[in-house]
Amino acid sequence: GLLTYKTIGGILDLFVLMGPTPDAVVRQYTELVGFPYLPPYWALGFHNCRWGYKTVNDTRDVVERYRNANIPLETMWNDLDYMDGFRIFSLDPTNYPPSEMHAFVESLHANNQHYVQIIDPGVKVDDKYSVYENLLKAGSYIRGEYDEPLIGQVWPGQTIFPDFFVDKTKDFWKEELARHHTDHAAVDGAWIDMNEVANFCDGRCDAKPLGKENHPPFVPGGDALYLRTLTLSGQQEPSLMYDTHSMYGFTQAIATKEAMESIRGKRALVISRSTFPGHGHHAGHWLGDNVSQWSDLFY
Protein backbone atom coordinates (compact mmCIF):
# COMPACT_ATOMS: atom_id res chain seq x y z
CA GLY A 1 0.00 0.00 0.00
CA LEU A 2 0.91 3.67 -0.29
CA LEU A 3 1.08 6.01 2.71
CA THR A 4 1.20 9.76 1.99
CA TYR A 5 2.12 12.48 4.49
CA LYS A 6 1.21 16.10 3.80
CA THR A 7 3.22 18.30 6.14
CA ILE A 8 3.83 22.01 6.60
CA GLY A 9 7.58 21.34 6.74
CA GLY A 10 9.81 21.51 9.77
CA ILE A 11 11.27 18.53 11.61
CA LEU A 12 9.55 15.16 11.18
CA ASP A 13 10.86 12.10 13.04
CA LEU A 14 9.32 8.80 11.97
CA PHE A 15 9.51 5.65 14.09
CA VAL A 16 8.28 2.39 12.56
CA LEU A 17 7.03 -0.09 15.16
CA MET A 18 7.08 -3.52 13.52
CA GLY A 19 4.96 -5.48 16.00
CA PRO A 20 4.02 -7.98 14.61
CA THR A 21 1.04 -8.10 17.04
CA PRO A 22 -0.94 -5.17 18.48
CA ASP A 23 0.40 -6.01 21.95
CA ALA A 24 3.93 -5.87 20.63
CA VAL A 25 3.29 -2.46 19.00
CA VAL A 26 2.00 -1.07 22.32
CA ARG A 27 5.05 -2.50 24.10
CA GLN A 28 7.44 -1.02 21.53
CA TYR A 29 5.74 2.38 21.66
CA THR A 30 5.92 2.39 25.46
CA GLU A 31 9.62 1.55 25.35
CA LEU A 32 10.07 4.50 22.97
CA VAL A 33 8.17 7.21 24.89
CA GLY A 34 8.47 5.88 28.45
CA PHE A 35 6.12 4.16 30.88
CA PRO A 36 3.33 6.24 32.47
CA TYR A 37 4.46 8.12 35.56
CA LEU A 38 3.23 7.03 38.96
CA PRO A 39 1.16 9.82 40.58
CA PRO A 40 0.91 10.16 44.36
CA TYR A 41 -1.70 7.89 45.89
CA TRP A 42 -3.88 10.82 47.03
CA ALA A 43 -4.17 11.99 43.40
CA LEU A 44 -6.49 9.05 42.76
CA GLY A 45 -9.06 10.26 45.31
CA PHE A 46 -12.06 12.61 44.97
CA HIS A 47 -11.15 16.18 43.99
CA ASN A 48 -13.12 19.44 43.72
CA CYS A 49 -12.14 22.08 41.19
CA ARG A 50 -13.85 24.96 39.39
CA TRP A 51 -13.40 28.58 38.44
CA GLY A 52 -15.28 31.17 40.48
CA TYR A 53 -14.28 30.84 44.15
CA LYS A 54 -13.78 34.57 44.70
CA THR A 55 -12.21 34.40 48.16
CA VAL A 56 -10.33 32.00 50.38
CA ASN A 57 -13.47 31.92 52.54
CA ASP A 58 -15.50 30.69 49.56
CA THR A 59 -12.92 27.94 49.03
CA ARG A 60 -12.90 27.01 52.72
CA ASP A 61 -16.70 26.88 52.79
CA VAL A 62 -16.72 24.29 50.00
CA VAL A 63 -14.39 22.05 52.00
CA GLU A 64 -16.59 22.47 55.08
CA ARG A 65 -19.74 21.55 53.17
CA TYR A 66 -18.13 18.33 51.98
CA ARG A 67 -17.15 17.56 55.56
CA ASN A 68 -20.61 18.35 56.93
CA ALA A 69 -22.18 16.10 54.30
CA ASN A 70 -19.76 13.26 55.13
CA ILE A 71 -18.44 13.22 51.56
CA PRO A 72 -14.74 12.34 51.47
CA LEU A 73 -12.78 15.10 49.73
CA GLU A 74 -9.15 14.30 49.04
CA THR A 75 -8.06 17.51 47.32
CA MET A 76 -9.32 21.10 46.90
CA TRP A 77 -8.26 23.17 43.89
CA ASN A 78 -8.25 26.87 42.98
CA ASP A 79 -8.40 28.42 39.52
CA LEU A 80 -7.07 31.90 38.60
CA ASP A 81 -9.24 33.56 41.26
CA TYR A 82 -6.45 33.35 43.85
CA MET A 83 -3.99 35.49 41.85
CA ASP A 84 -3.23 39.19 42.14
CA GLY A 85 -4.26 40.57 38.75
CA PHE A 86 -3.69 37.14 37.17
CA ARG A 87 0.05 37.30 37.95
CA ILE A 88 1.47 33.82 38.40
CA PHE A 89 3.10 33.02 41.76
CA SER A 90 1.05 35.71 43.51
CA LEU A 91 -1.96 36.00 45.84
CA ASP A 92 -4.79 38.52 45.73
CA PRO A 93 -3.94 40.51 48.89
CA THR A 94 -7.61 41.24 49.65
CA ASN A 95 -9.41 38.03 48.77
CA TYR A 96 -6.61 35.50 49.27
CA PRO A 97 -4.27 37.12 51.83
CA PRO A 98 -1.15 35.04 52.63
CA SER A 99 -1.95 34.65 56.32
CA GLU A 100 -5.38 33.20 55.60
CA MET A 101 -4.04 31.02 52.80
CA HIS A 102 -1.38 29.56 55.10
CA ALA A 103 -4.03 28.78 57.70
CA PHE A 104 -6.38 27.25 55.12
CA VAL A 105 -3.75 24.97 53.56
CA GLU A 106 -2.45 23.97 57.00
CA SER A 107 -6.00 22.98 57.97
CA LEU A 108 -6.24 20.79 54.88
CA HIS A 109 -2.94 19.10 55.62
CA ALA A 110 -3.92 18.59 59.27
CA ASN A 111 -6.94 16.65 58.00
CA ASN A 112 -4.82 14.60 55.54
CA GLN A 113 -6.21 16.57 52.60
CA HIS A 114 -4.36 18.29 49.78
CA TYR A 115 -4.35 21.50 47.76
CA VAL A 116 -3.63 22.32 44.09
CA GLN A 117 -3.48 25.66 42.22
CA ILE A 118 -3.49 26.55 38.53
CA ILE A 119 -0.30 28.04 37.04
CA ASP A 120 0.00 29.60 33.58
CA PRO A 121 3.35 30.06 31.79
CA GLY A 122 2.87 33.73 30.80
CA VAL A 123 4.69 36.26 33.02
CA LYS A 124 3.10 39.71 33.18
CA VAL A 125 5.18 42.57 31.78
CA ASP A 126 5.50 44.77 34.87
CA ASP A 127 8.74 46.37 36.08
CA LYS A 128 7.50 46.19 39.67
CA TYR A 129 6.76 42.44 39.47
CA SER A 130 9.63 40.33 40.78
CA VAL A 131 8.81 37.26 38.66
CA TYR A 132 9.08 39.36 35.49
CA GLU A 133 12.32 40.95 36.67
CA ASN A 134 13.80 37.55 37.54
CA LEU A 135 12.92 36.08 34.15
CA LEU A 136 14.50 39.05 32.39
CA LYS A 137 17.66 38.59 34.47
CA ALA A 138 17.77 34.91 33.59
CA GLY A 139 17.42 35.84 29.90
CA SER A 140 15.70 32.53 29.24
CA TYR A 141 12.51 33.66 27.54
CA ILE A 142 11.11 33.11 24.04
CA ARG A 143 12.40 35.73 21.62
CA GLY A 144 10.62 37.27 18.67
CA GLU A 145 11.63 37.77 15.05
CA TYR A 146 13.68 40.81 16.08
CA ASP A 147 15.54 39.09 18.96
CA GLU A 148 13.38 40.89 21.53
CA PRO A 149 11.40 39.32 24.39
CA LEU A 150 8.36 38.06 22.49
CA ILE A 151 5.28 39.72 24.00
CA GLY A 152 1.92 38.00 23.91
CA GLN A 153 -1.29 38.71 25.76
CA VAL A 154 -3.20 36.45 28.10
CA TRP A 155 -5.16 36.95 31.33
CA PRO A 156 -2.84 39.47 33.05
CA GLY A 157 -2.35 41.54 29.88
CA GLN A 158 1.02 41.74 28.12
CA THR A 159 3.21 38.76 28.96
CA ILE A 160 6.49 37.11 28.10
CA PHE A 161 7.06 33.36 28.16
CA PRO A 162 9.82 31.22 29.72
CA ASP A 163 11.77 28.98 27.35
CA PHE A 164 11.68 25.63 29.12
CA PHE A 165 14.32 24.16 26.82
CA VAL A 166 16.89 26.28 28.71
CA ASP A 167 18.40 24.92 31.94
CA LYS A 168 18.36 28.41 33.50
CA THR A 169 14.59 28.46 33.00
CA LYS A 170 14.23 25.30 35.06
CA ASP A 171 16.21 27.01 37.84
CA PHE A 172 14.05 30.14 37.55
CA TRP A 173 10.83 28.09 37.59
CA LYS A 174 11.89 26.04 40.62
CA GLU A 175 12.92 29.16 42.55
CA GLU A 176 9.60 30.88 41.87
CA LEU A 177 7.60 27.77 42.78
CA ALA A 178 9.63 27.36 45.97
CA ARG A 179 9.11 31.01 46.93
CA HIS A 180 5.37 30.71 46.29
CA HIS A 181 5.26 27.46 48.26
CA THR A 182 6.92 29.11 51.27
CA ASP A 183 5.47 32.62 51.18
CA HIS A 184 1.95 32.02 49.85
CA ALA A 185 0.61 28.45 49.81
CA ALA A 186 2.23 25.06 50.35
CA VAL A 187 0.60 23.51 47.29
CA ASP A 188 0.73 19.75 46.79
CA GLY A 189 0.35 19.76 43.02
CA ALA A 190 0.36 21.95 39.93
CA TRP A 191 -2.32 22.43 37.29
CA ILE A 192 -0.61 24.00 34.28
CA ASP A 193 -2.70 25.68 31.62
CA MET A 194 -2.59 27.97 28.56
CA ASN A 195 0.61 26.24 27.43
CA GLU A 196 0.00 25.53 23.74
CA VAL A 197 1.16 28.46 23.93
CA ALA A 198 -2.17 30.31 24.10
CA ASN A 199 -2.12 33.97 23.08
CA PHE A 200 -5.03 36.40 22.77
CA CYS A 201 -3.19 38.04 19.84
CA ASP A 202 -2.47 36.32 16.53
CA GLY A 203 1.25 35.73 16.35
CA ARG A 204 2.37 39.09 17.71
CA CYS A 205 0.66 41.83 19.69
CA ASP A 206 2.27 44.67 17.76
CA ALA A 207 2.05 45.69 14.11
CA LYS A 208 5.42 44.26 13.08
CA PRO A 209 5.29 41.74 10.22
CA LEU A 210 5.33 38.04 11.00
CA GLY A 211 8.21 35.89 9.78
CA LYS A 212 7.90 33.61 6.76
CA GLU A 213 7.49 30.51 8.95
CA ASN A 214 3.93 31.65 9.67
CA HIS A 215 2.97 31.33 6.00
CA PRO A 216 3.94 27.86 4.75
CA PRO A 217 2.68 26.74 1.32
CA PHE A 218 0.38 24.12 2.85
CA VAL A 219 -1.82 24.75 5.92
CA PRO A 220 -4.08 21.97 7.22
CA GLY A 221 -7.71 23.11 7.37
CA GLY A 222 -6.89 26.46 5.83
CA ASP A 223 -6.59 28.37 9.15
CA ALA A 224 -3.45 30.38 9.82
CA LEU A 225 -1.01 28.55 12.07
CA TYR A 226 -0.41 31.63 14.24
CA LEU A 227 -4.06 32.14 15.25
CA ARG A 228 -4.30 32.61 19.03
CA THR A 229 -0.70 31.52 19.58
CA LEU A 230 2.82 32.93 19.35
CA THR A 231 4.52 33.64 16.05
CA LEU A 232 6.15 30.52 14.66
CA SER A 233 9.21 32.66 13.92
CA GLY A 234 9.77 33.01 17.65
CA GLN A 235 13.07 31.61 18.85
CA GLN A 236 13.62 28.98 21.53
CA GLU A 237 17.04 27.62 22.42
CA PRO A 238 17.10 24.64 20.03
CA SER A 239 15.21 26.10 17.08
CA LEU A 240 12.36 28.29 15.83
CA MET A 241 8.90 27.74 17.29
CA TYR A 242 8.02 26.45 13.82
CA ASP A 243 9.84 23.32 15.01
CA THR A 244 9.25 23.44 18.79
CA HIS A 245 5.70 24.84 19.16
CA SER A 246 4.01 21.53 19.99
CA MET A 247 6.55 20.72 22.69
CA TYR A 248 5.99 23.81 24.85
CA GLY A 249 3.54 22.21 27.29
CA PHE A 250 5.64 19.05 27.36
CA THR A 251 8.78 20.93 28.42
CA GLN A 252 6.86 23.01 30.97
CA ALA A 253 5.41 19.84 32.50
CA ILE A 254 8.87 18.31 32.91
CA ALA A 255 10.22 21.48 34.55
CA THR A 256 7.18 21.71 36.85
CA LYS A 257 7.34 18.07 37.92
CA GLU A 258 11.07 18.29 38.66
CA ALA A 259 10.55 21.49 40.66
CA MET A 260 7.60 20.15 42.66
CA GLU A 261 9.40 16.93 43.55
CA SER A 262 12.49 18.88 44.61
CA ILE A 263 10.42 21.24 46.79
CA ARG A 264 8.20 18.61 48.42
CA GLY A 265 10.55 15.61 48.38
CA LYS A 266 7.66 13.44 47.21
CA ARG A 267 6.04 12.28 43.97
CA ALA A 268 4.36 15.19 42.25
CA LEU A 269 0.89 15.65 40.80
CA VAL A 270 1.15 17.75 37.62
CA ILE A 271 -1.52 17.93 34.91
CA SER A 272 -1.10 19.90 31.69
CA ARG A 273 -3.53 21.08 29.01
CA SER A 274 -0.92 20.76 26.25
CA THR A 275 0.91 17.47 25.76
CA PHE A 276 3.23 15.64 23.34
CA PRO A 277 4.18 11.97 22.85
CA GLY A 278 6.05 10.94 25.99
CA HIS A 279 4.30 13.49 28.20
CA GLY A 280 2.61 10.74 30.20
CA HIS A 281 6.02 9.59 31.44
CA HIS A 282 6.28 12.84 33.39
CA ALA A 283 2.79 14.21 34.10
CA GLY A 284 -0.95 13.86 33.55
CA HIS A 285 -3.30 15.52 31.09
CA TRP A 286 -6.45 17.60 31.50
CA LEU A 287 -8.81 18.27 28.62
CA GLY A 288 -9.58 21.98 28.94
CA ASP A 289 -12.65 23.80 30.22
CA ASN A 290 -16.19 22.54 29.78
CA VAL A 291 -19.60 23.36 31.20
CA SER A 292 -20.40 19.85 32.47
CA GLN A 293 -23.06 19.05 29.90
CA TRP A 294 -23.59 15.74 28.11
CA SER A 295 -22.18 17.21 24.90
CA ASP A 296 -18.90 17.90 26.74
CA LEU A 297 -18.75 14.28 27.89
CA PHE A 298 -19.29 13.19 24.27
CA TYR A 299 -16.17 15.06 23.14
N, C-alpha and C positions, 0 to 999 in steps of 0.2 A: 504494500500500500504506500501511498504518498502522504506525508505530513508536511503542511505548509505553515510557517510562522510569519505573521506580518507584525513587524516591530517598528517602534519610532526611532530605533537606533540605540546608542549607548552600549552598556556592558551587558552581555547575555551569557550566563554560565549554564550549560546543559549537563545534567547528570542522567545517565541511562541506567535504570535499575532493572536488572535482567530477570529477577524472580528465580525460578520460573512460575511459582505459585503466588497467589495474592498474599498469603501469609509471609512469604519470603520477601515480597516487595515492601510490605510494611516494615519488616525487620531491617531491610537494607536502608530504607528511608530514615528510620529511627537512628540507625548507626551514623547516618550522614548528618542529621540536624541535632541529635542529642535526645536523650530520654526526657520525658516531662519532669519538671522540677517538683520537689516535694514541698507543698505549702505547710505552714504550721497547722497543728491539729485543730486549733480554735477557728481557723479559717473555714472549716467545713460545717460550722454551726449556723444558727439563724442570725441574720444580719438585718439591720434597718438603715435604709439610705434614701434620701430624696433632697431635692433642692427646695428651699423655702423656709428653713428654720432660722428666723431672723435674729434670734438672740441665743446665748448660751442657756438661758432659762427655758426657752422653747425646747432646746435639745434635751435638757435635763428632764423636762416634763414628760417627754416621750419615753425615756428610760423608766421613769417612775410608773407610767401607765402600764407598761409591759409587766413591771414587777407586781403592781396591784392586781393585775389580771392573771397572775401566775403563768405568764407566757415566758418561756426561757429565751432571753436575748443574749447572744454571745458578743455581738459587736455593734456599736453605734457609729454612724458615719456623718460627716458634714460636707456639704458642697461649698461653693464659692462664698456663701453667706458669711463665713467666719473671717474673711480677709478684710484688710483695710484698703478700700478702693481697688479691690481685685489684685492687689500686689501679692505675689507669692511669698511665702515665708513671713507672713505678717498676721496680725490680729486686729480686727476692728476694736479700737480702744473703748468704744461706748457699749457695743452690743456683745463683744466677746473679750472683755478685759483679761489680761494675763492672769491676774490673781484668781478670778473665777474659773478660768479655763484650767489652771493647775488643780484647783479643788475638785472640779468636775471629773477630770481624767483620773485623779487619784481615787475618787470614789468608785469609778468603774473598776480600776485595778484592784481595789480592796474587796470588790465583789467578784473577782475572777472574770471580769468582763474586759472588753478591748475597745480601742478607738482608732478610727481611720479618717484621714482628711484627703480632699482632692488637691492635686498640685498640677499646675500647667507649666509648660516650658518657657513661655514668654515672660521676659523681665521688663517691667515698665521703665520707659525712658524718663528719668527723674534724678537730677543731680543731688537731691537730698535723700535719696533712697540707697541705703548701703548695699543692697544686693546688686543694683545696677552698677554702682561704683566698683564693687568687687569684681564683677564680670568684665568691666572695661579694663581693670588692672590686669586681670588674667589674660586678656587679649584673645580669649578662646571662644569667639562668637562667630556666627555665620556672617560672611562678608558679601556685599553686593557686587554688581558688575563693575563698580568704580572703586573697589577695594575698601569701601566704607562699611561700618556696621550696618548690616541690612535691617532696615526698619519695617516692621509689619504693624498690624493693628488687631488687637484682640480685646478681651474684656477690660483691661485697665487703660486702654488707649494705645499710644505708640509704644512698641516693644521691640527689643532685640532678642536673639535666640542663641542659647549656648550651643556650641558644636561638640556633641558628645563623642566624636571620634578622637578628640584631643585629650590626652591624659590630664592636662591642667584643668580641663572642665570637670573631670571626675573629682578632682581635689576640691574645686570650687563648690560643686554640687553637694559633696559630703559635708563640707564645712558649713554650708547654709542649712542643710537638713539638721546637722548636729546642733547648731545655734537655735534653730526653731524648736527642736526637741527639748532643749534645756530651758530656754527663755519663755516659750509660749505653750507648748503642749507636747507631752511625751507620747507621740503617736505610735501605734503598733504596726501600722501598715500604710502604704501609699497608693492612692488612686490617681494615676496619671492620665491626662486628658489633653485634647487639642493638639496632639503631637503627630499630625500627618505631614507637614505642619499646617494647622489651620491658620487662616489669615483673612480678616474682613476686607482687605484690599485684594485686587487681582494682580499678583506678581510683585508690584511695588506700590508704596503709598504716596509716591511723588510722581511728577510728570516726566521723569527721565525715561528714555526708551528702554524696552526690554531687550536682552541679548537674544541672539539668533537661536539659542537652544529652546526658546519658548515657542518657536514656530517651525517644527519639523515638517517634512513633506507629507507624512501620514499621521493622522490623529484619530485614535479609536473613538467612535461615536460622534465625531465632529466637534466636540467641545474643546475649547482651549485648555491646554494642560496647566496653565497658571491660574485658572479660576479658583478663587478663595484659598490660595496657597502662596508660598514664596516663589519668586522668580527662579526658574530652573537654571539660570546663569549665576545664581548665588554660589559662593565658594565655601566648601568644607575642606578639612585638612587633606583627605585623600583625593578629592576630585570635585567637579561641579555637582550641584544638586540634580542636574540632569541624570547623573549616575547614582546619586546617593539618596534621593528624595524618599524612596520607599523604606529606607532603613532608619529614618529619624526616630520613630517611636521605639524601634528595636534597640537602638543604642542608648536611648534615654532609660529604657527599662533595665538594661544591664547596669548602668551607672546607679540607678535608684536602688536596685536590689543590693548591689555591693555596699552602698552607703548605709542602707537600713540595717544590714546584717553586721556591719562594723560598729554602728552606733548601739544596737541593742544586744549584740552578741548571741543572737538567736536567728532561726530561719525567718525569712521575711515574707510578708504578704504584699505583693505588688501586682496590680492589674493595669493594663494599658489599653487605650482605645485603638491605637495603631500598632500593627504587628508585622512580622516578616517570618519566612520559614526559619525555624530554629528558636523563635521567640519563646515557645513553651518550655524550653530547657531552662529559662531564666525567670519567667513571670507568667501571670495569667492574662486573660483577655476579657474585656467587657465590650458590649455591643453598641454603645452609644445610647442617647436618651430616647425614651419612648413615653407614651401616656397611658401605659398599662391597659390597652384595649386588645381585643382578640386579634385585630389586624396586625398589631405589633408582635404578638406571639407567632403569627403565621410567618412573618419575615424573620 
